[in-house]
Amino acid sequence: MEPSSSNTGFIQQQPVISNQFYDDVSYQRVARLFLPSDILDKITPDAAQIGQEVLSQQVFDWVTDAEHNQPYLRGNGRDLFGKPKSELVVGEGWRKLQDYGFKKGVVALNYDTDHGPYTRLVQFLRCHLWEASCANTLCPAAMQDGAARLLQRHLFTSAAKKLSPVEREVFQNAYSHLTSRDPTKTWTSGQWMTERTGGSDVSQTETVATYDPFPSSAPVPLASQSESIPLGPWSISGFKWFSSATDSHMTILLARTHPSKGVSAFFAPMRRHNPSLVSHTGESGNGTELNGITIQRLKHKFGTQSLPTAELELKGMRGWLIGVEGKGIQEISTILNITRVHTTVSSMGYLGRSLGIARSFALVRPVGMGKGKRIALSSHPLHMRTLANMTTDYHGMMLLTFYTIHALGLDERSLPSNQAATKVPTPPKELVQPLLRVLSSLHKSYVCETTVPLVYGCMEALGGVGYMQNVESEHLNISRLFRDCCVGAIWEGTTDVLASDTLRALKHPLSGKQSVQALDWLILSSKNAGLVEEWQVLKNKIDTGKQEELLPEARGLVFRIAEIIISVLYLVDAEADPGVEIEAMCARFMEKKGFRVYEAPGKRAREGGLKLDQAIVYGAGKDLAQGAKL
């Protein structure tokens, strides 16, 4: 018997995190299910490279730096002599991670690459790999994406006829920056909705925009001298309570223009040219300053600590009206469709990485089984059943998330008649928008709420090590992923807000019947009597109940619809690519949710033991013998 010391005795072998593009069985199945084989073959080399690069030590060093050197206001918002000066400072790690995302086209791909209606799927499959290593830089990228889509609609559709030549120039300039891959040119965007009166509820917005064009007798002040882009004719003042992406280059915001009108949407640059500014070296003529913005203070948050989130006071901020006065909700909804998908993909990215860490740890962690017997955790029946159940939930939510993205892609780009469709249910053209209207809120409400305890479960799967901050081994830092994933169920609409919004969509006097019809089409396509019967009960309740009467049940109603859709997609996946593992996962999910399993494949799932659970967790044929030193 030899006593252990700090450097001798048993020291746990480091888990090796594998490239999720290949290691994540659910990711692989989703890619094969939703993408035509020729597109999947085409994108595989680049996506697999991203999957490897995001696990590099360089990337994790940037993550550690972004978390350690958090954003701050230089001088607490004032210069040496007390003059207000809102100078935001972000760390090198944050900047490097943003630049990596720009170069990889995490947003630009959707605008400079054409895979038809599958372009969004390709984009978000890549984002899924990047989420857990990006240290929240995909948050401003999400709003960048939403702003690009909004401006794209106004520049390249019939709405473009309503733009003046100057508006077209301003919007085109911003769009070009938003969709660039050059880090020296790429812009991110803010999305300023939340005020002290409410977050998703913007009905009480207190920010006011006044039409106050510059005198025609003098040159219009510029937002950018180098690009000769003028400032807008609207003067905007108010107070924004939460503004993530405070380091962005522009923003889309909501403000009131008249007491009797609804809120309106505006585009505004973050900075403006000021030729009278003098630098500390005495130079003048080339200075820029914030565009009527004062950073009141930075928020201190439970998670997303690398992300600069602030309270902003606006006084005379210059901007441009987007669309029609009083129709800001309709304009901002274009952004919300995008940012809600980004948020859900981030939740899936955190969970996918957390499960990857839990899988890797189980391979190398020895545990006792009594009477002196020791085995790898990956051979422990209870632990494998736990991870298999979590993997089953994860795959179901992956199916729901990427089906929503499938609908988003169809909404943006129609399916060409000569392009072979996948085995995924593709709605008729007239049902795409009604289906997306429901899925946009429904999928985020369900997925982001359900993800949180699952990521916690992965943290628990590592024992005490999982609870540590683990900055010395950043690739194993599930506690950071847990803190960051918690916000998914809060921003871009809380679970209850989005459940209420889904109910509102289903009961809308003009479009509600189409949304119900779209769900009807999807669920009936399964030809599964149990699921159809469950849906008919819910459909009858929706059709006959008043919205205010259904509101207390909205969360349960929406979650039940989500579980039905997941079951439908599980059946599609099991039929498209059969196997014992997927059939077992399908049957287990449906049984867990109380659906009748007799029509689902894989009834033998309940009889599967350790080998089946291992196959669900690691994939069929995975060699588990390389693992723990016993």
C-alpha positions as CSV (number, residue, x, y, z in Angstrom):
1,M,0.0,0.0,0.0
2,E,1.4,3.3,-1.1
3,P,-0.2,6.6,0.0
4,S,-1.3,9.0,-2.8
5,S,0.0,12.5,-3.1
6,S,-0.8,15.5,-5.2
7,N,1.2,14.1,-8.0
8,T,1.1,10.3,-7.5
9,G,-1.7,7.7,-7.2
10,F,-4.7,7.6,-9.5
11,I,-5.0,10.6,-11.8
12,Q,-8.0,10.6,-14.2
13,Q,-7.2,10.2,-17.8
14,Q,-8.3,13.2,-19.9
15,P,-11.3,12.6,-22.1
16,V,-10.8,13.3,-25.8
17,I,-13.6,15.3,-27.4
18,S,-14.2,14.0,-30.9
19,N,-15.3,16.0,-34.0
20,Q,-19.1,16.3,-33.6
21,F,-19.6,16.2,-37.4
22,Y,-18.7,12.5,-37.2
23,D,-19.1,11.6,-33.6
24,D,-22.7,13.0,-33.0
25,V,-25.0,10.3,-34.4
26,S,-28.0,12.5,-34.2
27,Y,-26.2,15.2,-36.2
28,Q,-25.3,12.7,-38.9
29,R,-28.9,11.4,-39.1
30,V,-30.4,14.9,-39.3
31,A,-27.9,15.9,-42.1
32,R,-28.8,12.8,-44.1
33,L,-32.5,13.2,-43.5
34,F,-32.9,16.8,-44.4
35,L,-30.3,17.3,-47.2
36,P,-30.3,15.7,-50.6
37,S,-27.2,13.4,-50.9
38,D,-25.5,15.6,-53.5
39,I,-25.7,18.7,-51.3
40,L,-24.5,16.7,-48.3
41,D,-21.5,15.4,-50.2
42,K,-20.7,18.9,-51.4
43,I,-20.7,20.5,-47.9
44,T,-19.1,17.7,-46.0
45,P,-15.4,18.6,-46.3
46,D,-16.0,22.2,-45.2
47,A,-18.4,21.3,-42.4
48,A,-16.2,18.5,-41.1
49,Q,-13.2,21.0,-41.1
50,I,-15.3,23.4,-39.0
51,G,-16.1,20.5,-36.6
52,Q,-12.4,19.9,-36.1
53,E,-11.3,23.6,-35.9
54,V,-13.8,24.5,-33.2
55,L,-12.2,22.0,-30.9
56,S,-8.7,23.4,-31.4
57,Q,-6.6,24.7,-28.5
58,Q,-6.4,28.1,-30.2
59,V,-10.2,28.4,-30.2
60,F,-10.5,27.3,-26.6
61,D,-7.8,29.8,-25.6
62,W,-9.9,32.5,-27.2
63,V,-13.0,31.3,-25.3
64,T,-11.1,31.5,-22.0
65,D,-9.9,35.0,-22.9
66,A,-13.4,36.1,-23.8
67,E,-14.7,34.8,-20.5
68,H,-11.9,36.1,-18.4
69,N,-11.5,39.6,-20.1
70,Q,-15.1,40.5,-20.1
71,P,-16.5,43.7,-21.7
72,Y,-16.2,46.9,-19.8
73,L,-16.6,50.7,-20.1
74,R,-13.3,52.5,-20.1
75,G,-13.2,54.8,-17.1
76,N,-16.6,53.6,-16.1
77,G,-18.1,55.8,-18.9
78,R,-16.1,59.0,-18.3
79,D,-12.7,60.4,-19.3
80,L,-10.0,61.6,-17.0
81,F,-11.8,65.0,-16.3
82,G,-15.3,63.6,-15.9
83,K,-16.6,64.1,-19.3
84,P,-19.1,61.4,-20.4
85,K,-17.4,58.9,-22.8
86,S,-19.2,55.7,-23.7
87,E,-16.1,53.7,-24.8
88,L,-16.8,49.9,-24.8
89,V,-13.8,47.6,-24.6
90,V,-14.0,43.9,-25.5
91,G,-11.2,41.4,-25.2
92,E,-9.0,39.9,-27.9
93,G,-10.6,36.5,-27.5
94,W,-14.0,37.9,-28.3
95,R,-12.7,39.7,-31.4
96,K,-10.8,36.6,-32.7
97,L,-13.9,34.4,-32.3
98,Q,-16.0,36.9,-34.1
99,D,-13.5,37.1,-36.9
100,Y,-13.4,33.3,-37.2
101,G,-17.2,33.3,-37.6
102,F,-17.1,36.0,-40.2
103,K,-14.5,34.2,-42.3
104,K,-16.5,31.0,-42.1
105,G,-19.6,32.8,-43.3
106,V,-21.9,31.8,-40.4
107,V,-24.3,34.5,-41.6
108,A,-22.9,35.2,-45.1
109,L,-23.4,31.7,-46.4
110,N,-27.2,32.2,-46.6
111,Y,-26.7,35.2,-48.8
112,D,-23.7,34.4,-51.0
113,T,-24.3,30.6,-51.5
114,D,-27.2,29.0,-53.2
115,H,-28.3,25.5,-52.2
116,G,-31.9,26.4,-53.0
117,P,-34.3,25.9,-50.0
118,Y,-31.6,23.8,-48.3
119,T,-29.3,26.8,-47.9
120,R,-30.6,27.6,-44.4
121,L,-30.2,23.9,-43.4
122,V,-26.5,24.0,-44.5
123,Q,-26.0,27.3,-42.6
124,F,-27.4,26.0,-39.3
125,L,-25.7,22.6,-39.5
126,R,-22.5,24.6,-39.5
127,C,-23.7,26.9,-36.7
128,H,-24.6,23.9,-34.6
129,L,-20.9,22.8,-34.6
130,W,-19.7,26.3,-33.7
131,E,-22.2,27.2,-31.0
132,A,-20.5,25.7,-27.9
133,S,-17.1,27.1,-28.9
134,C,-18.1,30.6,-30.1
135,A,-18.4,32.2,-26.6
136,N,-21.7,33.8,-27.6
137,T,-20.4,35.6,-30.7
138,L,-23.3,33.9,-32.5
139,C,-25.7,36.1,-30.6
140,P,-24.8,39.3,-32.5
141,A,-24.5,37.1,-35.6
142,A,-28.1,36.1,-35.1
143,M,-29.3,39.7,-35.1
144,Q,-26.9,40.4,-38.0
145,D,-28.6,37.6,-39.9
146,G,-32.1,38.9,-39.1
147,A,-31.2,42.4,-40.1
148,A,-29.7,41.2,-43.4
149,R,-32.9,39.3,-44.1
150,L,-35.1,42.3,-43.3
151,L,-33.0,44.6,-45.6
152,Q,-32.9,41.9,-48.3
153,R,-36.7,41.9,-48.3
154,H,-36.8,45.7,-48.8
155,L,-34.1,45.8,-51.4
156,F,-34.9,42.8,-53.6
157,T,-38.7,42.5,-53.6
158,S,-41.6,44.6,-54.7
159,A,-41.0,46.7,-51.5
160,A,-37.9,48.2,-53.2
161,K,-40.1,50.4,-55.4
162,K,-41.0,52.4,-52.3
163,L,-37.4,53.2,-51.5
164,S,-35.9,56.6,-52.5
165,P,-32.5,56.5,-54.2
166,V,-30.9,57.6,-50.9
167,E,-32.7,55.0,-48.8
168,R,-31.7,52.3,-51.4
169,E,-28.1,53.4,-51.1
170,V,-28.1,53.4,-47.3
171,F,-29.9,50.0,-47.0
172,Q,-27.6,48.5,-49.7
173,N,-24.5,49.7,-48.0
174,A,-25.6,48.1,-44.7
175,Y,-26.7,44.9,-46.4
176,S,-23.3,44.5,-48.1
177,H,-21.6,44.9,-44.7
178,L,-24.0,42.5,-43.0
179,T,-23.4,39.8,-45.6
180,S,-19.6,40.1,-46.0
181,R,-17.0,37.5,-45.0
182,D,-14.2,40.0,-44.6
183,P,-13.7,40.7,-40.9
184,T,-12.5,44.3,-41.7
185,K,-15.8,45.0,-43.4
186,T,-18.4,42.8,-41.7
187,W,-21.1,44.4,-39.5
188,T,-23.1,42.9,-36.7
189,S,-26.4,44.3,-35.7
190,G,-28.3,45.1,-32.6
191,Q,-32.1,44.4,-32.1
192,W,-33.4,46.9,-29.7
193,M,-36.9,46.1,-28.5
194,T,-36.8,45.6,-24.7
195,E,-37.6,48.6,-22.5
196,R,-38.4,48.9,-18.8
197,T,-42.1,48.5,-19.7
198,G,-41.6,45.0,-21.2
199,G,-39.5,42.7,-23.3
200,S,-41.4,40.8,-25.9
201,D,-44.5,43.0,-25.1
202,V,-43.6,46.3,-27.0
203,S,-47.0,47.8,-26.8
204,Q,-45.8,50.3,-24.1
205,T,-42.7,51.4,-25.9
206,E,-41.5,54.8,-24.7
207,T,-38.8,55.5,-27.3
208,V,-40.0,58.3,-29.6
209,A,-39.0,59.0,-33.2
210,T,-39.6,62.4,-34.7
211,Y,-39.3,63.2,-38.4
212,D,-36.7,66.0,-38.4
213,P,-34.9,66.1,-41.8
214,F,-31.7,68.2,-42.0
215,P,-32.0,71.6,-43.7
216,S,-31.6,71.4,-47.5
217,S,-29.3,74.5,-47.3
218,A,-26.5,72.5,-45.7
219,P,-24.7,69.2,-46.4
220,V,-26.3,66.2,-44.7
221,P,-24.1,64.9,-41.8
222,L,-22.6,61.6,-42.5
223,A,-22.7,58.3,-40.7
224,S,-19.5,57.3,-42.6
225,Q,-17.1,59.7,-44.2
226,S,-15.2,57.1,-46.2
227,E,-18.4,55.7,-47.7
228,S,-20.3,59.0,-47.9
229,I,-23.4,57.4,-46.2
230,P,-25.7,60.1,-44.8
231,L,-27.5,60.0,-41.5
232,G,-31.2,59.5,-41.4
233,P,-34.0,62.1,-41.2
234,W,-35.6,60.7,-38.1
235,S,-34.4,61.8,-34.6
236,I,-34.9,59.0,-32.0
237,S,-34.8,59.4,-28.3
238,G,-35.6,56.9,-25.5
239,F,-34.2,54.3,-23.2
240,K,-33.4,50.7,-24.1
241,W,-33.2,48.3,-21.1
242,F,-31.5,45.3,-22.7
243,S,-29.3,45.6,-25.8
244,S,-27.1,42.7,-26.5
245,A,-24.4,43.1,-29.1
246,T,-23.5,46.6,-27.8
247,D,-20.4,46.4,-29.9
248,S,-22.4,46.1,-33.1
249,H,-22.1,48.5,-36.0
250,M,-25.8,49.2,-36.5
251,T,-29.2,48.3,-35.0
252,I,-32.8,47.7,-35.9
253,L,-35.0,49.3,-33.2
254,L,-38.6,50.1,-32.4
255,A,-39.9,53.5,-31.6
256,R,-43.2,55.4,-31.6
257,T,-43.9,58.2,-34.2
258,H,-47.4,59.1,-33.1
259,P,-49.7,58.4,-30.1
260,S,-52.4,56.8,-32.3
261,K,-50.1,54.6,-34.3
262,G,-48.3,51.4,-33.4
263,V,-44.6,51.1,-33.1
264,S,-42.4,51.6,-36.1
265,A,-39.1,50.0,-37.1
266,F,-35.9,51.9,-37.8
267,F,-32.4,51.3,-39.0
268,A,-29.6,53.3,-37.4
269,P,-25.8,53.2,-37.5
270,M,-24.1,53.0,-34.1
271,R,-21.6,55.7,-35.0
272,R,-21.5,58.9,-36.9
273,H,-18.8,61.1,-38.4
274,N,-17.9,64.3,-36.4
275,P,-15.3,66.4,-38.1
276,S,-14.9,68.7,-35.1
277,L,-13.6,65.9,-32.8
278,V,-9.9,66.3,-31.8
279,S,-7.9,63.2,-30.9
280,H,-5.4,63.1,-28.0
281,T,-2.6,63.8,-30.5
282,G,-4.4,67.0,-31.8
283,E,-5.6,65.5,-35.1
284,S,-9.1,66.5,-36.3
285,G,-11.4,65.9,-39.2
286,N,-11.7,62.1,-39.1
287,G,-13.3,61.5,-35.8
288,T,-16.4,59.4,-35.1
289,E,-18.7,59.2,-32.1
290,L,-21.7,57.2,-31.0
291,N,-24.8,58.2,-32.9
292,G,-26.7,59.9,-30.1
293,I,-26.1,56.9,-27.8
294,T,-24.9,56.8,-24.2
295,I,-24.0,53.4,-22.7
296,Q,-25.6,53.9,-19.3
297,R,-24.1,50.7,-17.8
298,L,-23.3,47.1,-18.7
299,K,-25.4,44.2,-17.4
300,H,-23.9,41.6,-15.0
301,K,-25.5,38.3,-16.0
302,F,-25.6,34.7,-14.7
303,G,-24.4,33.5,-18.1
304,T,-23.3,34.9,-21.5
305,Q,-20.8,36.9,-19.6
306,S,-18.5,37.4,-22.7
307,L,-21.4,39.2,-24.5
308,P,-21.6,43.0,-24.0
309,T,-25.2,43.7,-22.9
310,A,-26.1,47.2,-21.9
311,E,-28.7,49.8,-21.0
312,L,-28.7,52.5,-23.6
313,E,-30.0,56.1,-23.5
314,L,-30.8,57.6,-26.9
315,K,-30.8,61.3,-27.5
316,G,-31.2,62.5,-31.0
317,M,-30.1,59.2,-32.6
318,R,-30.4,59.5,-36.3
319,G,-32.1,56.7,-38.2
320,W,-34.1,55.6,-41.2
321,L,-37.7,54.3,-41.2
322,I,-38.1,50.7,-42.4
323,G,-41.4,50.1,-44.1
324,V,-44.6,51.9,-43.1
325,E,-45.1,53.9,-39.9
326,G,-46.9,51.9,-37.2
327,K,-46.1,48.6,-38.8
328,G,-42.9,47.9,-36.9
329,I,-44.1,44.6,-35.4
330,Q,-44.6,43.2,-38.9
331,E,-41.1,44.3,-39.8
332,I,-39.4,43.0,-36.7
333,S,-41.2,39.7,-37.0
334,T,-38.9,39.0,-40.0
335,I,-35.9,39.3,-37.6
336,L,-37.6,37.3,-34.9
337,N,-38.1,34.3,-37.2
338,I,-34.4,34.2,-37.8
339,T,-33.2,35.0,-34.2
340,R,-35.5,32.5,-32.6
341,V,-34.1,29.8,-34.9
342,H,-30.6,30.9,-34.0
343,T,-31.5,30.7,-30.3
344,T,-32.9,27.2,-30.6
345,V,-29.8,26.0,-32.6
346,S,-27.6,27.5,-29.9
347,S,-29.5,25.4,-27.3
348,M,-29.0,22.3,-29.5
349,G,-25.4,23.2,-29.9
350,Y,-24.8,23.4,-26.2
351,L,-26.6,20.1,-25.6
352,G,-24.8,18.4,-28.5
353,R,-21.4,19.4,-27.1
354,S,-22.4,18.5,-23.5
355,L,-23.5,15.1,-24.6
356,G,-20.2,14.7,-26.5
357,I,-18.3,15.5,-23.3
358,A,-20.4,13.1,-21.3
359,R,-19.8,10.4,-23.9
360,S,-16.1,11.0,-23.9
361,F,-15.9,11.0,-20.1
362,A,-17.8,7.8,-19.8
363,L,-15.2,6.1,-22.1
364,V,-12.3,6.8,-19.8
365,R,-13.9,6.9,-16.3
366,P,-13.5,3.7,-14.2
367,V,-16.2,2.9,-11.6
368,G,-16.7,0.1,-9.1
369,M,-19.4,-2.5,-9.6
370,G,-18.9,-4.3,-6.2
371,K,-16.8,-7.2,-5.1
372,G,-13.7,-5.5,-6.5
373,K,-15.0,-5.4,-10.0
374,R,-14.3,-2.2,-12.0
375,I,-15.7,-1.2,-15.4
376,A,-15.7,1.8,-17.6
377,L,-18.6,4.1,-17.0
378,S,-19.6,3.5,-20.7
379,S,-20.3,-0.1,-19.6
380,H,-22.4,0.8,-16.6
381,P,-26.1,-0.2,-17.4
382,L,-27.7,2.6,-15.4
383,H,-25.4,5.3,-16.7
384,M,-25.9,4.1,-20.3
385,R,-29.6,4.1,-19.9
386,T,-29.5,7.6,-18.6
387,L,-27.4,8.9,-21.5
388,A,-29.5,6.9,-24.0
389,N,-32.7,8.6,-22.7
390,M,-31.0,12.0,-22.9
391,T,-29.9,11.2,-26.4
392,T,-33.4,10.2,-27.4
393,D,-34.7,13.6,-26.2
394,Y,-31.9,15.4,-28.0
395,H,-32.5,13.7,-31.3
396,G,-36.2,14.5,-31.1
397,M,-35.5,18.2,-30.5
398,M,-32.9,18.1,-33.4
399,L,-35.7,16.8,-35.6
400,L,-38.1,19.6,-34.5
401,T,-35.5,22.3,-34.8
402,F,-34.3,21.3,-38.3
403,Y,-37.8,20.8,-39.5
404,T,-38.5,24.4,-38.6
405,I,-35.3,25.4,-40.5
406,H,-36.6,23.3,-43.4
407,A,-39.8,25.4,-43.4
408,L,-37.8,28.6,-43.1
409,G,-35.7,27.6,-46.1
410,L,-38.8,26.9,-48.1
411,D,-40.3,30.3,-47.2
412,E,-37.1,32.1,-48.5
413,R,-36.5,29.9,-51.5
414,S,-39.0,27.7,-53.3
415,L,-38.2,24.1,-54.1
416,P,-37.2,23.9,-57.8
417,S,-39.4,21.4,-59.8
418,N,-36.3,19.6,-61.1
419,Q,-34.7,19.1,-57.6
420,A,-35.1,15.8,-55.9
421,A,-37.0,16.2,-52.6
422,T,-35.9,14.5,-49.4
423,K,-38.1,12.2,-47.4
424,V,-39.0,15.0,-45.0
425,P,-42.7,16.1,-45.3
426,T,-42.6,19.1,-47.5
427,P,-45.8,21.2,-47.2
428,P,-47.6,22.7,-50.2
429,K,-46.5,26.1,-51.1
430,E,-49.6,27.8,-49.7
431,L,-49.0,26.2,-46.3
432,V,-45.3,27.0,-45.8
433,Q,-45.9,30.5,-44.2
434,P,-48.8,29.3,-42.0
435,L,-46.7,26.4,-40.8
436,L,-43.6,28.5,-40.2
437,R,-45.7,31.1,-38.3
438,V,-46.6,28.3,-35.7
439,L,-43.3,26.5,-35.7
440,S,-41.3,29.7,-35.2
441,S,-42.6,30.2,-31.7
442,L,-43.5,26.6,-30.9
443,H,-40.0,25.1,-31.5
444,K,-38.2,27.7,-29.5
445,S,-40.7,27.5,-26.6
446,Y,-40.3,23.7,-26.4
447,V,-36.7,23.2,-27.2
448,C,-35.0,26.0,-25.2
449,E,-37.0,25.1,-22.1
450,T,-36.4,21.4,-22.4
451,T,-32.7,21.7,-23.1
452,V,-31.7,23.3,-19.7
453,P,-32.2,20.2,-17.5
454,L,-30.6,18.0,-20.1
455,V,-27.4,20.1,-20.2
456,Y,-27.5,20.0,-16.4
457,G,-27.8,16.2,-16.6
458,C,-24.6,16.2,-18.7
459,M,-22.9,18.3,-16.1
460,E,-24.1,15.8,-13.5
461,A,-22.8,12.9,-15.6
462,L,-19.2,14.1,-14.9
463,G,-19.8,14.3,-11.1
464,G,-18.0,17.0,-9.2
465,V,-15.7,17.7,-12.1
466,G,-18.7,18.8,-14.2
467,Y,-19.6,21.4,-11.6
468,M,-16.2,23.0,-11.8
469,Q,-15.4,26.0,-14.0
470,N,-12.7,23.9,-15.8
471,V,-11.0,26.9,-17.4
472,E,-7.8,24.9,-17.3
473,S,-9.5,22.4,-19.5
474,E,-11.9,24.6,-21.4
475,H,-13.0,21.8,-23.8
476,L,-14.6,20.1,-20.7
477,N,-16.3,23.2,-19.3
478,I,-19.9,22.1,-19.2
479,S,-20.6,24.6,-16.4
480,R,-20.0,27.4,-18.9
481,L,-22.3,25.8,-21.4
482,F,-25.0,25.3,-18.7
483,R,-24.9,29.0,-17.7
484,D,-25.1,30.1,-21.3
485,C,-27.8,27.8,-22.3
486,C,-30.2,29.0,-19.6
487,V,-30.8,32.3,-21.4
488,G,-32.3,30.4,-24.4
489,A,-35.6,30.0,-22.6
490,I,-35.6,33.7,-21.7
491,W,-34.5,36.0,-24.6
492,E,-36.3,36.3,-27.9
493,G,-39.5,35.4,-25.9
494,T,-39.8,33.4,-22.7
495,T,-41.4,29.9,-22.8
496,D,-44.8,31.3,-21.7
497,V,-44.6,34.3,-24.1
498,L,-43.9,32.0,-27.0
499,A,-46.6,29.5,-26.0
500,S,-49.0,32.4,-25.8
501,D,-47.8,33.6,-29.2
502,T,-48.3,30.1,-30.7
503,L,-51.9,30.1,-29.4
504,R,-52.4,33.5,-30.8
505,A,-51.3,32.3,-34.2
506,L,-53.6,29.3,-34.1
507,K,-56.6,31.5,-33.1
508,H,-55.9,34.5,-35.4
509,P,-59.2,35.5,-37.0
510,L,-57.6,35.8,-40.5
511,S,-54.7,33.3,-40.7
512,G,-55.4,31.0,-37.7
513,K,-57.3,28.4,-39.8
514,Q,-54.5,28.1,-42.3
515,S,-52.0,27.5,-39.4
516,V,-54.2,24.8,-38.0
517,Q,-54.6,23.4,-41.5
518,A,-50.8,23.3,-41.9
519,L,-50.4,21.3,-38.7
520,D,-53.3,19.1,-39.8
521,W,-51.5,18.3,-43.0
522,L,-48.2,17.5,-41.3
523,I,-49.6,15.3,-38.6
524,L,-52.0,13.4,-40.9
525,S,-49.0,12.7,-43.2
526,S,-47.7,10.3,-40.5
527,K,-50.7,8.0,-41.0
528,N,-50.2,7.0,-37.4
529,A,-53.6,6.5,-35.8
530,G,-52.5,7.2,-32.3
531,L,-50.9,10.5,-33.2
532,V,-53.7,11.6,-35.4
533,E,-56.2,10.8,-32.6
534,E,-54.2,12.9,-30.1
535,W,-54.1,15.7,-32.6
536,Q,-57.8,15.6,-33.3
537,V,-58.5,16.1,-29.6
538,L,-56.2,19.1,-29.5
539,K,-57.5,20.5,-32.8
540,N,-61.1,20.3,-31.5
541,K,-60.0,22.2,-28.3
542,I,-58.3,24.9,-30.4
543,D,-61.3,25.2,-32.8
544,T,-64.0,25.4,-30.1
545,G,-62.2,27.1,-27.3
546,K,-61.9,30.9,-26.9
547,Q,-58.4,32.2,-26.8
548,E,-58.7,33.7,-23.3
549,E,-60.1,30.4,-22.0
550,L,-57.2,28.4,-23.6
551,L,-54.5,30.8,-22.4
552,P,-53.9,29.1,-19.0
553,E,-53.3,25.9,-20.8
554,A,-51.1,27.3,-23.6
555,R,-47.8,25.9,-22.4
556,G,-49.2,22.4,-22.0
557,L,-51.1,22.7,-25.3
558,V,-48.0,23.9,-27.3
559,F,-45.7,21.3,-25.7
560,R,-48.2,18.5,-26.6
561,I,-48.3,19.7,-30.2
562,A,-44.5,19.8,-30.2
563,E,-44.3,16.2,-28.9
564,I,-46.7,15.0,-31.6
565,I,-44.7,16.7,-34.3
566,I,-41.5,15.2,-32.9
567,S,-43.1,11.7,-33.0
568,V,-44.2,12.3,-36.6
569,L,-40.6,13.2,-37.5
570,Y,-39.2,10.3,-35.5
571,L,-41.4,8.0,-37.6
572,V,-40.2,9.6,-40.8
573,D,-36.5,9.3,-39.7
574,A,-37.0,5.6,-38.8
575,E,-38.6,4.8,-42.1
576,A,-36.0,6.8,-44.1
577,D,-33.0,5.1,-42.5
578,P,-34.1,2.1,-40.5
579,G,-32.1,0.5,-37.8
580,V,-32.5,-1.0,-34.3
581,E,-31.2,2.1,-32.6
582,I,-33.5,4.7,-34.3
583,E,-36.5,2.4,-34.0
584,A,-35.8,2.0,-30.3
585,M,-35.4,5.7,-29.8
586,C,-38.7,6.4,-31.6
587,A,-40.6,3.8,-29.6
588,R,-39.1,5.0,-26.3
589,F,-39.9,8.7,-27.0
590,M,-43.5,7.9,-28.0
591,E,-44.0,5.6,-24.9
592,K,-42.5,8.2,-22.6
593,K,-44.9,10.9,-23.9
594,G,-47.9,8.6,-23.5
595,F,-48.5,7.8,-27.2
596,R,-49.5,4.4,-28.3
597,V,-46.5,2.6,-29.6
598,Y,-48.0,-0.4,-31.3
599,E,-47.9,1.4,-34.7
600,A,-44.4,2.7,-34.2
601,P,-41.4,0.7,-35.3
602,G,-39.1,-0.9,-32.7
603,K,-41.5,-2.3,-30.1
604,R,-38.6,-4.5,-29.0
605,A,-37.0,-1.3,-27.7
606,R,-38.3,-2.0,-24.2
607,E,-36.5,-5.3,-24.3
608,G,-33.1,-3.8,-25.3
609,G,-30.4,-3.8,-22.7
610,L,-26.9,-2.4,-22.3
611,K,-25.7,-3.1,-25.9
612,L,-28.7,-1.2,-27.3
613,D,-28.2,1.7,-25.0
614,Q,-24.6,1.9,-25.9
615,A,-25.5,1.9,-29.6
616,I,-28.0,4.7,-29.1
617,V,-25.3,6.8,-27.2
618,Y,-22.3,6.0,-29.3
619,G,-23.7,4.7,-32.6
620,A,-23.8,1.1,-33.9
621,G,-20.4,-0.6,-34.2
622,K,-18.5,1.9,-32.0
623,D,-15.5,0.3,-30.3
624,L,-15.8,1.0,-26.6
625,A,-12.8,-1.1,-25.5
626,Q,-10.3,1.7,-25.9
627,G,-11.5,3.4,-22.7
628,A,-10.8,3.5,-19.1
629,K,-7.6,2.3,-17.4
630,L,-9.2,0.0,-14.8
